[in-house]
């Protein structure tokens, strides 16, 4: 997995864990299928629409769920 995608996946997982939520609970709150949340946490790869829904549900900036564009490792 690309380093930027890995850091996005880790940021998503950390945000969910801070809330104390299961993947299922996040999926319900974000209006997504639980498999989408699982894949996002494993791969860090998801659409802008999914990023917006996850960020809104988790109350985090959507930018925290996007890979950096400069190639910097995180």
PDB file of N, CA, C, O and CB in Angstrom:
ATOM      1  N   UNK A   1       0.852  -1.189   0.000  1.00  0.00           N
ATOM      2  CA  UNK A   1       0.000   0.000   0.000  1.00  0.00           C
ATOM      3  C   UNK A   1       0.886   1.236   0.000  1.00  0.00           C
ATOM      4  O   UNK A   1       1.907   1.281   0.687  1.00  0.00           O
ATOM      5  CB  UNK A   1      -0.963   0.007   1.227  1.00  0.00           C
ATOM      6  N   UNK A   2       0.496   2.217  -0.759  1.00  0.00           N
ATOM      7  CA  UNK A   2       1.219   3.478  -0.833  1.00  0.00           C
ATOM      8  C   UNK A   2       1.212   4.144   0.545  1.00  0.00           C
ATOM      9  O   UNK A   2       0.214   4.079   1.263  1.00  0.00           O
ATOM     10  CB  UNK A   2       0.592   4.415  -1.906  1.00  0.00           C
ATOM     11  N   UNK A   3       2.324   4.782   0.911  1.00  0.00           N
ATOM     12  CA  UNK A   3       2.468   5.380   2.245  1.00  0.00           C
ATOM     13  C   UNK A   3       1.362   6.380   2.550  1.00  0.00           C
ATOM     14  O   UNK A   3       0.821   6.381   3.656  1.00  0.00           O
ATOM     15  CB  UNK A   3       3.820   6.063   2.369  1.00  0.00           C
ATOM     16  N   UNK A   4       1.015   7.236   1.584  1.00  0.00           N
ATOM     17  CA  UNK A   4      -0.045   8.224   1.826  1.00  0.00           C
ATOM     18  C   UNK A   4      -1.377   7.552   2.091  1.00  0.00           C
ATOM     19  O   UNK A   4      -2.121   7.978   2.975  1.00  0.00           O
ATOM     20  CB  UNK A   4      -0.174   9.173   0.639  1.00  0.00           C
ATOM     21  N   UNK A   5      -1.686   6.515   1.343  1.00  0.00           N
ATOM     22  CA  UNK A   5      -2.939   5.786   1.553  1.00  0.00           C
ATOM     23  C   UNK A   5      -2.931   5.105   2.921  1.00  0.00           C
ATOM     24  O   UNK A   5      -3.955   5.060   3.602  1.00  0.00           O
ATOM     25  CB  UNK A   5      -3.158   4.740   0.431  1.00  0.00           C
ATOM     26  N   UNK A   6      -1.787   4.582   3.316  1.00  0.00           N
ATOM     27  CA  UNK A   6      -1.671   3.937   4.628  1.00  0.00           C
ATOM     28  C   UNK A   6      -1.949   4.949   5.735  1.00  0.00           C
ATOM     29  O   UNK A   6      -2.644   4.637   6.702  1.00  0.00           O
ATOM     30  CB  UNK A   6      -0.265   3.310   4.811  1.00  0.00           C
ATOM     31  N   UNK A   7      -1.411   6.156   5.597  1.00  0.00           N
ATOM     32  CA  UNK A   7      -1.632   7.169   6.637  1.00  0.00           C
ATOM     33  C   UNK A   7      -3.090   7.610   6.667  1.00  0.00           C
ATOM     34  O   UNK A   7      -3.611   7.920   7.738  1.00  0.00           O
ATOM     35  CB  UNK A   7      -0.721   8.384   6.408  1.00  0.00           C
ATOM     36  N   UNK A   8      -3.760   7.645   5.517  1.00  0.00           N
ATOM     37  CA  UNK A   8      -5.178   7.972   5.472  1.00  0.00           C
ATOM     38  C   UNK A   8      -5.978   6.882   6.173  1.00  0.00           C
ATOM     39  O   UNK A   8      -6.873   7.173   6.966  1.00  0.00           O
ATOM     40  CB  UNK A   8      -5.655   8.146   4.015  1.00  0.00           C
ATOM     41  N   UNK A   9      -5.654   5.635   5.879  1.00  0.00           N
ATOM     42  CA  UNK A   9      -6.340   4.506   6.523  1.00  0.00           C
ATOM     43  C   UNK A   9      -6.144   4.557   8.038  1.00  0.00           C
ATOM     44  O   UNK A   9      -7.084   4.324   8.799  1.00  0.00           O
ATOM     45  CB  UNK A   9      -5.819   3.158   5.961  1.00  0.00           C
ATOM     46  N   UNK A  10      -4.935   4.859   8.467  1.00  0.00           N
ATOM     47  CA  UNK A  10      -4.645   4.945   9.903  1.00  0.00           C
ATOM     48  C   UNK A  10      -5.389   6.110  10.542  1.00  0.00           C
ATOM     49  O   UNK A  10      -5.868   5.993  11.670  1.00  0.00           O
ATOM     50  CB  UNK A  10      -3.135   5.094  10.138  1.00  0.00           C
ATOM     51  N   UNK A  11      -5.491   7.235   9.834  1.00  0.00           N
ATOM     52  CA  UNK A  11      -6.208   8.397  10.364  1.00  0.00           C
ATOM     53  C   UNK A  11      -7.692   8.077  10.524  1.00  0.00           C
ATOM     54  O   UNK A  11      -8.313   8.465  11.514  1.00  0.00           O
ATOM     55  CB  UNK A  11      -6.021   9.621   9.440  1.00  0.00           C
ATOM     56  N   UNK A  12      -8.252   7.375   9.556  1.00  0.00           N
ATOM     57  CA  UNK A  12      -9.653   6.984   9.633  1.00  0.00           C
ATOM     58  C   UNK A  12      -9.889   6.048  10.812  1.00  0.00           C
ATOM     59  O   UNK A  12     -10.823   6.245  11.590  1.00  0.00           O
ATOM     60  CB  UNK A  12     -10.094   6.316   8.330  1.00  0.00           C
ATOM     61  N   UNK A  13      -9.057   5.050  10.940  1.00  0.00           N
ATOM     62  CA  UNK A  13      -9.173   4.099  12.041  1.00  0.00           C
ATOM     63  C   UNK A  13      -9.048   4.810  13.389  1.00  0.00           C
ATOM     64  O   UNK A  13      -9.836   4.554  14.300  1.00  0.00           O
ATOM     65  CB  UNK A  13      -8.104   3.004  11.917  1.00  0.00           C
ATOM     66  N   UNK A  14      -8.072   5.691  13.517  1.00  0.00           N
ATOM     67  CA  UNK A  14      -7.849   6.404  14.772  1.00  0.00           C
ATOM     68  C   UNK A  14      -9.050   7.287  15.123  1.00  0.00           C
ATOM     69  O   UNK A  14      -9.462   7.346  16.282  1.00  0.00           O
ATOM     70  CB  UNK A  14      -6.573   7.255  14.681  1.00  0.00           C
ATOM     71  N   UNK A  15      -9.606   7.969  14.127  1.00  0.00           N
ATOM     72  CA  UNK A  15     -10.766   8.835  14.378  1.00  0.00           C
ATOM     73  C   UNK A  15     -11.959   8.004  14.850  1.00  0.00           C
ATOM     74  O   UNK A  15     -12.682   8.404  15.763  1.00  0.00           O
ATOM     75  CB  UNK A  15     -11.139   9.632  13.102  1.00  0.00           C
ATOM     76  N   UNK A  16     -12.156   6.859  14.230  1.00  0.00           N
ATOM     77  CA  UNK A  16     -13.269   5.996  14.644  1.00  0.00           C
ATOM     78  C   UNK A  16     -13.055   5.466  16.056  1.00  0.00           C
ATOM     79  O   UNK A  16     -13.984   5.432  16.863  1.00  0.00           O
ATOM     80  CB  UNK A  16     -13.435   4.825  13.664  1.00  0.00           C
ATOM     81  N   UNK A  17     -11.841   5.058  16.345  1.00  0.00           N
ATOM     82  CA  UNK A  17     -11.552   4.517  17.676  1.00  0.00           C
ATOM     83  C   UNK A  17     -11.674   5.584  18.759  1.00  0.00           C
ATOM     84  O   UNK A  17     -12.101   5.283  19.874  1.00  0.00           O
ATOM     85  CB  UNK A  17     -10.153   3.910  17.705  1.00  0.00           C
ATOM     86  N   UNK A  18     -11.304   6.829  18.445  1.00  0.00           N
ATOM     87  CA  UNK A  18     -11.473   7.919  19.413  1.00  0.00           C
ATOM     88  C   UNK A  18     -12.940   8.090  19.808  1.00  0.00           C
ATOM     89  O   UNK A  18     -13.249   8.430  20.950  1.00  0.00           O
ATOM     90  CB  UNK A  18     -10.929   9.234  18.835  1.00  0.00           C
ATOM     91  N   UNK A  19     -13.831   7.854  18.862  1.00  0.00           N
ATOM     92  CA  UNK A  19     -15.263   7.938  19.147  1.00  0.00           C
ATOM     93  C   UNK A  19     -15.758   6.707  19.914  1.00  0.00           C
ATOM     94  O   UNK A  19     -16.838   6.725  20.503  1.00  0.00           O
ATOM     95  CB  UNK A  19     -16.050   8.093  17.843  1.00  0.00           C
ATOM     96  N   UNK A  20     -14.957   5.643  19.897  1.00  0.00           N
ATOM     97  CA  UNK A  20     -15.383   4.405  20.535  1.00  0.00           C
ATOM     98  C   UNK A  20     -16.422   3.653  19.715  1.00  0.00           C
ATOM     99  O   UNK A  20     -17.206   2.873  20.256  1.00  0.00           O
ATOM    100  CB  UNK A  20     -15.934   4.698  21.903  1.00  0.00           C
ATOM    101  N   UNK A  21     -16.423   3.891  18.405  1.00  0.00           N
ATOM    102  CA  UNK A  21     -17.418   3.314  17.518  1.00  0.00           C
ATOM    103  C   UNK A  21     -16.905   2.058  16.831  1.00  0.00           C
ATOM    104  O   UNK A  21     -15.709   1.913  16.577  1.00  0.00           O
ATOM    105  CB  UNK A  21     -17.843   4.329  16.485  1.00  0.00           C
ATOM    106  N   UNK A  22     -17.820   1.165  16.539  1.00  0.00           N
ATOM    107  CA  UNK A  22     -17.527   0.019  15.685  1.00  0.00           C
ATOM    108  C   UNK A  22     -17.573   0.484  14.223  1.00  0.00           C
ATOM    109  O   UNK A  22     -18.069   1.571  13.925  1.00  0.00           O
ATOM    110  CB  UNK A  22     -18.543  -1.158  15.942  1.00  0.00           C
ATOM    111  N   UNK A  23     -17.059  -0.337  13.335  1.00  0.00           N
ATOM    112  CA  UNK A  23     -17.168  -0.011  11.912  1.00  0.00           C
ATOM    113  C   UNK A  23     -18.635   0.072  11.507  1.00  0.00           C
ATOM    114  O   UNK A  23     -19.015   0.917  10.697  1.00  0.00           O
ATOM    115  CB  UNK A  23     -16.428  -1.060  11.050  1.00  0.00           C
ATOM    116  N   UNK A  24     -19.452  -0.803  12.070  1.00  0.00           N
ATOM    117  CA  UNK A  24     -20.876  -0.799  11.745  1.00  0.00           C
ATOM    118  C   UNK A  24     -21.539   0.525  12.162  1.00  0.00           C
ATOM    119  O   UNK A  24     -22.314   1.104  11.401  1.00  0.00           O
ATOM    120  CB  UNK A  24     -21.578  -1.984  12.432  1.00  0.00           C
ATOM    121  N   UNK A  25     -21.229   0.986  13.358  1.00  0.00           N
ATOM    122  CA  UNK A  25     -21.820   2.247  13.831  1.00  0.00           C
ATOM    123  C   UNK A  25     -21.400   3.412  12.944  1.00  0.00           C
ATOM    124  O   UNK A  25     -22.226   4.260  12.606  1.00  0.00           O
ATOM    125  CB  UNK A  25     -21.409   2.522  15.288  1.00  0.00           C
ATOM    126  N   UNK A  26     -20.127   3.461  12.564  1.00  0.00           N
ATOM    127  CA  UNK A  26     -19.670   4.511  11.665  1.00  0.00           C
ATOM    128  C   UNK A  26     -20.400   4.421  10.331  1.00  0.00           C
ATOM    129  O   UNK A  26     -20.835   5.434   9.784  1.00  0.00           O
ATOM    130  CB  UNK A  26     -18.152   4.419  11.452  1.00  0.00           C
ATOM    131  N   UNK A  27     -20.529   3.221   9.820  1.00  0.00           N
ATOM    132  CA  UNK A  27     -21.223   3.040   8.542  1.00  0.00           C
ATOM    133  C   UNK A  27     -22.648   3.570   8.607  1.00  0.00           C
ATOM    134  O   UNK A  27     -23.088   4.281   7.704  1.00  0.00           O
ATOM    135  CB  UNK A  27     -21.234   1.563   8.145  1.00  0.00           C
ATOM    136  N   UNK A  28     -23.367   3.232   9.660  1.00  0.00           N
ATOM    137  CA  UNK A  28     -24.745   3.689   9.814  1.00  0.00           C
ATOM    138  C   UNK A  28     -24.786   5.213   9.889  1.00  0.00           C
ATOM    139  O   UNK A  28     -25.594   5.844   9.207  1.00  0.00           O
ATOM    140  CB  UNK A  28     -25.390   3.069  11.074  1.00  0.00           C
ATOM    141  N   UNK A  29     -23.933   5.802  10.700  1.00  0.00           N
ATOM    142  CA  UNK A  29     -23.934   7.262  10.866  1.00  0.00           C
ATOM    143  C   UNK A  29     -23.520   7.986   9.585  1.00  0.00           C
ATOM    144  O   UNK A  29     -23.967   9.103   9.325  1.00  0.00           O
ATOM    145  CB  UNK A  29     -22.999   7.662  12.004  1.00  0.00           C
ATOM    146  N   UNK A  30     -22.663   7.342   8.787  1.00  0.00           N
ATOM    147  CA  UNK A  30     -22.203   7.964   7.547  1.00  0.00           C
ATOM    148  C   UNK A  30     -23.094   7.621   6.351  1.00  0.00           C
ATOM    149  O   UNK A  30     -22.906   8.166   5.263  1.00  0.00           O
ATOM    150  CB  UNK A  30     -20.780   7.538   7.258  1.00  0.00           C
ATOM    151  N   UNK A  31     -24.052   6.731   6.546  1.00  0.00           N
ATOM    152  CA  UNK A  31     -24.917   6.331   5.438  1.00  0.00           C
ATOM    153  C   UNK A  31     -24.199   5.475   4.422  1.00  0.00           C
ATOM    154  O   UNK A  31     -24.471   5.557   3.224  1.00  0.00           O
ATOM    155  CB  UNK A  31     -25.480   7.543   4.759  1.00  0.00           C
ATOM    156  N   UNK A  32     -23.275   4.646   4.903  1.00  0.00           N
ATOM    157  CA  UNK A  32     -22.473   3.789   4.034  1.00  0.00           C
ATOM    158  C   UNK A  32     -22.675   2.321   4.392  1.00  0.00           C
ATOM    159  O   UNK A  32     -23.178   1.996   5.468  1.00  0.00           O
ATOM    160  CB  UNK A  32     -20.986   4.161   4.134  1.00  0.00           C
ATOM    161  N   UNK A  33     -22.287   1.457   3.496  1.00  0.00           N
ATOM    162  CA  UNK A  33     -22.316   0.024   3.787  1.00  0.00           C
ATOM    163  C   UNK A  33     -21.127  -0.291   4.693  1.00  0.00           C
ATOM    164  O   UNK A  33     -20.049   0.272   4.501  1.00  0.00           O
ATOM    165  CB  UNK A  33     -22.272  -0.838   2.464  1.00  0.00           C
ATOM    166  N   UNK A  34     -21.296  -1.172   5.669  1.00  0.00           N
ATOM    167  CA  UNK A  34     -20.172  -1.537   6.550  1.00  0.00           C
ATOM    168  C   UNK A  34     -18.941  -2.037   5.795  1.00  0.00           C
ATOM    169  O   UNK A  34     -17.813  -1.817   6.236  1.00  0.00           O
ATOM    170  CB  UNK A  34     -20.616  -2.601   7.524  1.00  0.00           C
ATOM    171  N   UNK A  35     -19.147  -2.702   4.671  1.00  0.00           N
ATOM    172  CA  UNK A  35     -17.991  -3.164   3.885  1.00  0.00           C
ATOM    173  C   UNK A  35     -17.176  -1.997   3.345  1.00  0.00           C
ATOM    174  O   UNK A  35     -15.961  -2.111   3.181  1.00  0.00           O
ATOM    175  CB  UNK A  35     -18.456  -4.049   2.726  1.00  0.00           C
ATOM    176  N   UNK A  36     -17.834  -0.882   3.068  1.00  0.00           N
ATOM    177  CA  UNK A  36     -17.138   0.310   2.580  1.00  0.00           C
ATOM    178  C   UNK A  36     -16.200   0.851   3.654  1.00  0.00           C
ATOM    179  O   UNK A  36     -15.060   1.219   3.368  1.00  0.00           O
ATOM    180  CB  UNK A  36     -18.149   1.398   2.154  1.00  0.00           C
ATOM    181  N   UNK A  37     -16.686   0.894   4.885  1.00  0.00           N
ATOM    182  CA  UNK A  37     -15.855   1.370   5.995  1.00  0.00           C
ATOM    183  C   UNK A  37     -14.681   0.419   6.214  1.00  0.00           C
ATOM    184  O   UNK A  37     -13.547   0.860   6.400  1.00  0.00           O
ATOM    185  CB  UNK A  37     -16.695   1.500   7.294  1.00  0.00           C
ATOM    186  N   UNK A  38     -14.949  -0.861   6.190  1.00  0.00           N
ATOM    187  CA  UNK A  38     -13.890  -1.849   6.380  1.00  0.00           C
ATOM    188  C   UNK A  38     -12.801  -1.707   5.312  1.00  0.00           C
ATOM    189  O   UNK A  38     -11.613  -1.678   5.633  1.00  0.00           O
ATOM    190  CB  UNK A  38     -14.476  -3.266   6.351  1.00  0.00           C
ATOM    191  N   UNK A  39     -13.203  -1.621   4.063  1.00  0.00           N
ATOM    192  CA  UNK A  39     -12.248  -1.472   2.969  1.00  0.00           C
ATOM    193  C   UNK A  39     -11.471  -0.164   3.094  1.00  0.00           C
ATOM    194  O   UNK A  39     -10.263  -0.130   2.863  1.00  0.00           O
ATOM    195  CB  UNK A  39     -12.969  -1.529   1.618  1.00  0.00           C
ATOM    196  N   UNK A  40     -12.168   0.911   3.462  1.00  0.00           N
ATOM    197  CA  UNK A  40     -11.501   2.208   3.609  1.00  0.00           C
ATOM    198  C   UNK A  40     -10.424   2.148   4.686  1.00  0.00           C
ATOM    199  O   UNK A  40      -9.337   2.700   4.514  1.00  0.00           O
ATOM    200  CB  UNK A  40     -12.525   3.304   3.949  1.00  0.00           C
ATOM    201  N   UNK A  41     -10.725   1.478   5.797  1.00  0.00           N
ATOM    202  CA  UNK A  41      -9.742   1.377   6.885  1.00  0.00           C
ATOM    203  C   UNK A  41      -8.571   0.472   6.517  1.00  0.00           C
ATOM    204  O   UNK A  41      -7.460   0.662   7.014  1.00  0.00           O
ATOM    205  CB  UNK A  41     -10.413   0.857   8.152  1.00  0.00           C
ATOM    206  N   UNK A  42      -8.807  -0.494   5.666  1.00  0.00           N
ATOM    207  CA  UNK A  42      -7.723  -1.398   5.266  1.00  0.00           C
ATOM    208  C   UNK A  42      -6.856  -0.811   4.166  1.00  0.00           C
ATOM    209  O   UNK A  42      -5.639  -0.999   4.160  1.00  0.00           O
ATOM    210  CB  UNK A  42      -8.293  -2.721   4.806  1.00  0.00           C
ATOM    211  N   UNK A  43      -7.485  -0.094   3.230  1.00  0.00           N
ATOM    212  CA  UNK A  43      -6.763   0.356   2.046  1.00  0.00           C
ATOM    213  C   UNK A  43      -6.481   1.848   2.001  1.00  0.00           C
ATOM    214  O   UNK A  43      -5.533   2.281   1.345  1.00  0.00           O
ATOM    215  CB  UNK A  43      -7.523  -0.020   0.844  1.00  0.00           C
ATOM    216  N   UNK A  44      -7.296   2.639   2.693  1.00  0.00           N
ATOM    217  CA  UNK A  44      -7.157   4.092   2.591  1.00  0.00           C
ATOM    218  C   UNK A  44      -7.614   4.619   1.252  1.00  0.00           C
ATOM    219  O   UNK A  44      -7.355   5.773   0.913  1.00  0.00           O
ATOM    220  CB  UNK A  44      -5.731   4.497   2.828  1.00  0.00           C
ATOM    221  N   UNK A  45      -8.298   3.775   0.483  1.00  0.00           N
ATOM    222  CA  UNK A  45      -8.761   4.167  -0.847  1.00  0.00           C
ATOM    223  C   UNK A  45     -10.273   4.245  -0.854  1.00  0.00           C
ATOM    224  O   UNK A  45     -10.954   3.251  -0.604  1.00  0.00           O
ATOM    225  CB  UNK A  45      -8.267   3.177  -1.924  1.00  0.00           C
ATOM    226  N   UNK A  46     -10.808   5.443  -1.143  1.00  0.00           N
ATOM    227  CA  UNK A  46     -12.248   5.642  -1.222  1.00  0.00           C
ATOM    228  C   UNK A  46     -12.509   6.931  -1.971  1.00  0.00           C
ATOM    229  O   UNK A  46     -11.603   7.740  -2.174  1.00  0.00           O
ATOM    230  CB  UNK A  46     -12.897   5.675   0.189  1.00  0.00           C
ATOM    231  N   UNK A  47     -13.748   7.116  -2.379  1.00  0.00           N
ATOM    232  CA  UNK A  47     -14.122   8.276  -3.189  1.00  0.00           C
ATOM    233  C   UNK A  47     -14.210   9.549  -2.342  1.00  0.00           C
ATOM    234  O   UNK A  47     -14.231   9.497  -1.112  1.00  0.00           O
ATOM    235  CB  UNK A  47     -15.459   8.020  -3.888  1.00  0.00           C
ATOM    236  N   UNK A  48     -14.260  10.669  -3.019  1.00  0.00           N
ATOM    237  CA  UNK A  48     -14.442  11.958  -2.333  1.00  0.00           C
ATOM    238  C   UNK A  48     -15.775  11.979  -1.593  1.00  0.00           C
ATOM    239  O   UNK A  48     -15.864  12.509  -0.485  1.00  0.00           O
ATOM    240  CB  UNK A  48     -14.372  13.134  -3.343  1.00  0.00           C
ATOM    241  N   UNK A  49     -16.799  11.411  -2.195  1.00  0.00           N
ATOM    242  CA  UNK A  49     -18.119  11.351  -1.557  1.00  0.00           C
ATOM    243  C   UNK A  49     -18.042  10.563  -0.252  1.00  0.00           C
ATOM    244  O   UNK A  49     -18.592  10.977   0.768  1.00  0.00           O
ATOM    245  CB  UNK A  49     -19.159  10.710  -2.510  1.00  0.00           C
ATOM    246  N   UNK A  50     -17.359   9.434  -0.294  1.00  0.00           N
ATOM    247  CA  UNK A  50     -17.200   8.617   0.912  1.00  0.00           C
ATOM    248  C   UNK A  50     -16.381   9.362   1.954  1.00  0.00           C
ATOM    249  O   UNK A  50     -16.708   9.329   3.141  1.00  0.00           O
ATOM    250  CB  UNK A  50     -16.534   7.271   0.576  1.00  0.00           C
ATOM    251  N   UNK A  51     -15.318  10.034   1.522  1.00  0.00           N
ATOM    252  CA  UNK A  51     -14.498  10.808   2.454  1.00  0.00           C
ATOM    253  C   UNK A  51     -15.351  11.873   3.147  1.00  0.00           C
ATOM    254  O   UNK A  51     -15.241  12.071   4.357  1.00  0.00           O
ATOM    255  CB  UNK A  51     -13.304  11.465   1.716  1.00  0.00           C
ATOM    256  N   UNK A  52     -16.192  12.550   2.385  1.00  0.00           N
ATOM    257  CA  UNK A  52     -17.044  13.595   2.956  1.00  0.00           C
ATOM    258  C   UNK A  52     -18.019  13.011   3.976  1.00  0.00           C
ATOM    259  O   UNK A  52     -18.244  13.604   5.031  1.00  0.00           O
ATOM    260  CB  UNK A  52     -17.817  14.322   1.844  1.00  0.00           C
ATOM    261  N   UNK A  53     -18.586  11.870   3.669  1.00  0.00           N
ATOM    262  CA  UNK A  53     -19.543  11.236   4.590  1.00  0.00           C
ATOM    263  C   UNK A  53     -18.845  10.761   5.863  1.00  0.00           C
ATOM    264  O   UNK A  53     -19.359  10.948   6.966  1.00  0.00           O
ATOM    265  CB  UNK A  53     -20.248  10.048   3.902  1.00  0.00           C
ATOM    266  N   UNK A  54     -17.680  10.150   5.707  1.00  0.00           N
ATOM    267  CA  UNK A  54     -16.936   9.673   6.875  1.00  0.00           C
ATOM    268  C   UNK A  54     -16.508  10.846   7.752  1.00  0.00           C
ATOM    269  O   UNK A  54     -16.658  10.802   8.973  1.00  0.00           O
ATOM    270  CB  UNK A  54     -15.704   8.856   6.436  1.00  0.00           C
ATOM    271  N   UNK A  55     -15.978  11.886   7.131  1.00  0.00           N
ATOM    272  CA  UNK A  55     -15.521  13.049   7.887  1.00  0.00           C
ATOM    273  C   UNK A  55     -16.671  13.700   8.647  1.00  0.00           C
ATOM    274  O   UNK A  55     -16.516  14.076   9.808  1.00  0.00           O
ATOM    275  CB  UNK A  55     -14.868  14.067   6.952  1.00  0.00           C
ATOM    276  N   UNK A  56     -17.819  13.832   7.999  1.00  0.00           N
ATOM    277  CA  UNK A  56     -18.974  14.446   8.660  1.00  0.00           C
ATOM    278  C   UNK A  56     -19.426  13.600   9.846  1.00  0.00           C
ATOM    279  O   UNK A  56     -19.717  14.133  10.916  1.00  0.00           O
ATOM    280  CB  UNK A  56     -20.135  14.629   7.664  1.00  0.00           C
ATOM    281  N   UNK A  57     -19.484  12.298   9.661  1.00  0.00           N
ATOM    282  CA  UNK A  57     -19.923  11.413  10.739  1.00  0.00           C
ATOM    283  C   UNK A  57     -18.950  11.453  11.910  1.00  0.00           C
ATOM    284  O   UNK A  57     -19.358  11.419  13.071  1.00  0.00           O
ATOM    285  CB  UNK A  57     -20.068   9.978  10.226  1.00  0.00           C
ATOM    286  N   UNK A  58     -17.665  11.527  11.597  1.00  0.00           N
ATOM    287  CA  UNK A  58     -16.631  11.513  12.639  1.00  0.00           C
ATOM    288  C   UNK A  58     -16.326  12.906  13.190  1.00  0.00           C
ATOM    289  O   UNK A  58     -15.605  13.035  14.179  1.00  0.00           O
ATOM    290  CB  UNK A  58     -15.358  10.900  12.091  1.00  0.00           C
ATOM    291  N   UNK A  59     -16.867  13.942  12.562  1.00  0.00           N
ATOM    292  CA  UNK A  59     -16.626  15.323  12.958  1.00  0.00           C
ATOM    293  C   UNK A  59     -15.131  15.655  12.892  1.00  0.00           C
ATOM    294  O   UNK A  59     -14.547  16.207  13.825  1.00  0.00           O
ATOM    295  CB  UNK A  59     -17.166  15.574  14.375  1.00  0.00           C
ATOM    296  N   UNK A  60     -14.541  15.295  11.748  1.00  0.00           N
ATOM    297  CA  UNK A  60     -13.139  15.619  11.480  1.00  0.00           C
ATOM    298  C   UNK A  60     -13.068  16.342  10.139  1.00  0.00           C
ATOM    299  O   UNK A  60     -13.967  16.189   9.311  1.00  0.00           O
ATOM    300  CB  UNK A  60     -12.241  14.327  11.475  1.00  0.00           C
ATOM    301  N   UNK A  61     -12.026  17.120   9.912  1.00  0.00           N
ATOM    302  CA  UNK A  61     -11.886  17.776   8.603  1.00  0.00           C
ATOM    303  C   UNK A  61     -11.719  16.730   7.502  1.00  0.00           C
ATOM    304  O   UNK A  61     -10.974  15.763   7.663  1.00  0.00           O
ATOM    305  CB  UNK A  61     -10.679  18.752   8.604  1.00  0.00           C
ATOM    306  N   UNK A  62     -12.407  16.928   6.400  1.00  0.00           N
ATOM    307  CA  UNK A  62     -12.307  15.967   5.298  1.00  0.00           C
ATOM    308  C   UNK A  62     -10.866  15.866   4.799  1.00  0.00           C
ATOM    309  O   UNK A  62     -10.462  14.824   4.283  1.00  0.00           O
ATOM    310  CB  UNK A  62     -13.245  16.372   4.140  1.00  0.00           C
ATOM    311  N   UNK A  63     -10.087  16.942   4.949  1.00  0.00           N
ATOM    312  CA  UNK A  63      -8.690  16.922   4.518  1.00  0.00           C
ATOM    313  C   UNK A  63      -7.875  15.851   5.253  1.00  0.00           C
ATOM    314  O   UNK A  63      -6.888  15.340   4.724  1.00  0.00           O
ATOM    315  CB  UNK A  63      -8.060  18.292   4.738  1.00  0.00           C
ATOM    316  N   UNK A  64      -8.295  15.523   6.465  1.00  0.00           N
ATOM    317  CA  UNK A  64      -7.562  14.499   7.222  1.00  0.00           C
ATOM    318  C   UNK A  64      -7.776  13.111   6.648  1.00  0.00           C
ATOM    319  O   UNK A  64      -7.085  12.165   7.024  1.00  0.00           O
ATOM    320  CB  UNK A  64      -7.986  14.516   8.683  1.00  0.00           C
ATOM    321  N   UNK A  65      -8.742  12.987   5.730  1.00  0.00           N
ATOM    322  CA  UNK A  65      -9.032  11.692   5.118  1.00  0.00           C
ATOM    323  C   UNK A  65      -8.665  11.672   3.641  1.00  0.00           C
ATOM    324  O   UNK A  65      -9.205  10.886   2.863  1.00  0.00           O
ATOM    325  CB  UNK A  65     -10.502  11.348   5.288  1.00  0.00           C
ATOM    326  N   UNK A  66      -7.743  12.542   3.272  1.00  0.00           N
ATOM    327  CA  UNK A  66      -7.236  12.579   1.897  1.00  0.00           C
ATOM    328  C   UNK A  66      -5.728  12.403   1.920  1.00  0.00           C
ATOM    329  O   UNK A  66      -5.049  12.917   2.810  1.00  0.00           O
ATOM    330  CB  UNK A  66      -7.624  13.910   1.187  1.00  0.00           C
ATOM    331  N   UNK A  67      -5.204  11.674   0.937  1.00  0.00           N
ATOM    332  CA  UNK A  67      -3.739  11.584   0.878  1.00  0.00           C
ATOM    333  C   UNK A  67      -3.146  12.940   0.523  1.00  0.00           C
ATOM    334  O   UNK A  67      -3.752  13.723  -0.208  1.00  0.00           O
ATOM    335  CB  UNK A  67      -3.293  10.517  -0.152  1.00  0.00           C
ATOM    336  N   UNK A  68      -1.960  13.207   1.046  1.00  0.00           N
ATOM    337  CA  UNK A  68      -1.310  14.476   0.715  1.00  0.00           C
ATOM    338  C   UNK A  68      -0.938  14.458  -0.756  1.00  0.00           C
ATOM    339  O   UNK A  68      -0.587  13.413  -1.304  1.00  0.00           O
ATOM    340  CB  UNK A  68      -0.051  14.721   1.604  1.00  0.00           C
ATOM    341  N   UNK A  69      -1.015  15.609  -1.388  1.00  0.00           N
ATOM    342  CA  UNK A  69      -0.730  15.693  -2.817  1.00  0.00           C
ATOM    343  C   UNK A  69       0.742  15.916  -3.116  1.00  0.00           C
ATOM    344  O   UNK A  69       1.162  15.832  -4.270  1.00  0.00           O
ATOM    345  CB  UNK A  69      -1.536  16.794  -3.432  1.00  0.00           C
ATOM    346  N   UNK A  70       1.530  16.203  -2.081  1.00  0.00           N
ATOM    347  CA  UNK A  70       2.946  16.495  -2.325  1.00  0.00           C
ATOM    348  C   UNK A  70       3.833  15.267  -2.219  1.00  0.00           C
ATOM    349  O   UNK A  70       5.049  15.356  -2.394  1.00  0.00           O
ATOM    350  CB  UNK A  70       3.428  17.539  -1.356  1.00  0.00           C
ATOM    351  N   UNK A  71       3.223  14.111  -1.929  1.00  0.00           N
ATOM    352  CA  UNK A  71       4.008  12.888  -1.823  1.00  0.00           C
ATOM    353  C   UNK A  71       4.734  12.734  -0.510  1.00  0.00           C
ATOM    354  O   UNK A  71       5.483  11.772  -0.334  1.00  0.00           O
ATOM    355  CB  UNK A  71       4.988  12.834  -2.919  1.00  0.00           C
ATOM    356  N   UNK A  72       4.536  13.655   0.423  1.00  0.00           N
ATOM    357  CA  UNK A  72       5.194  13.559   1.722  1.00  0.00           C
ATOM    358  C   UNK A  72       4.682  12.345   2.490  1.00  0.00           C
ATOM    359  O   UNK A  72       3.505  11.994   2.407  1.00  0.00           O
ATOM    360  CB  UNK A  72       4.969  14.842   2.538  1.00  0.00           C
ATOM    361  N   UNK A  73       5.558  11.728   3.219  1.00  0.00           N
ATOM    362  CA  UNK A  73       5.158  10.581   4.001  1.00  0.00           C
ATOM    363  C   UNK A  73       4.593  11.043   5.322  1.00  0.00           C
ATOM    364  O   UNK A  73       5.044  12.035   5.894  1.00  0.00           O
ATOM    365  CB  UNK A  73       6.330   9.629   4.217  1.00  0.00           C
ATOM    366  N   UNK A  74       3.585  10.305   5.812  1.00  0.00           N
ATOM    367  CA  UNK A  74       2.955  10.724   7.044  1.00  0.00           C
ATOM    368  C   UNK A  74       2.809   9.648   8.038  1.00  0.00           C
ATOM    369  O   UNK A  74       2.287   9.880   9.128  1.00  0.00           O
ATOM    370  CB  UNK A  74       1.659  11.284   6.776  1.00  0.00           C
TER     371      UNK A  74
END
